[in-house]
Amino acid sequence: MTIHCHPELERSPIQTAARLLADAKRLLVLGGAGLSADAGVPTFRGEGGYWRSVRSEDLASRDGFDKAPEMVWDWYRERRLTVANAQPHAGQRALSLLQRHTQGTILVATTNEDDLLERAGVTDVVHLHGDLFTTRCAADCGWAARDDQDNALSLASCPACGAKVRPGSIWFGEPLPREALDRIAAFDPDGLLLVGSSCLVKPVSDLPLDLVNHGCPVVEINPEATPISDYVAVSLRGTAKQMLPALVDLLTSCTVRDQARRIT
Ligand SMILES: [Zn+2]
């Protein structure tokens, strides 16, 4: 097999992406709906987000919960079951490898509420839209607990204050969790890999252009063009499952010399 070395024109997009990202000391990977969709977890935001003819906005919202908490919980229990029966795919497992076998530091953040990244071995995942398997107090008294066995907690009242309990997901109209945003800010990334994300959620949506403007490498993996495709250094047109294993393979080449041979 011929390995294309120096000429810029002969480098494939994925090699170019790897060469750029290899320079990042603190690489942020931001996964969107496309990352989980590859594992068979349906996205519910945007087009087609219906369940039993109810719009997802009417389920994943404070108004919806106040009007029909049982129905909202039925939906979330079904989502928990769907996720529990899904398996992490090769792209998610590749992110775990990247975290363990690269020279820089990798922080993985996601707008998915599922636990597939953790089950793939990714550590310290930042959940920007909350956690599907947490049940917490709907009156915000601060009580919260993991509820991933049999949904038992979802059927009870808050043990601390007696109010209703709700899923740990972030609903439409709610701000992103401060702690998650603070962790990204403290990480201070100098490179960004967007995976299956259209990056429309404020304030995270400002991050790609901020980094581009500071001369940091930004790469996206997405089967379709996104609002920031024109600004990023490389757009890899494909799904997370198709693209991530090959990209991570280049980024985790055993030796610096091997890496240099393959991507420079
Ligand atoms: Zn409470």
Residues whose N, C-alpha, C, O or C-beta is under 5 A from the ligand:
A	BS01	ZN	C137 C141 W143 C158 A160 C161 G162 A163
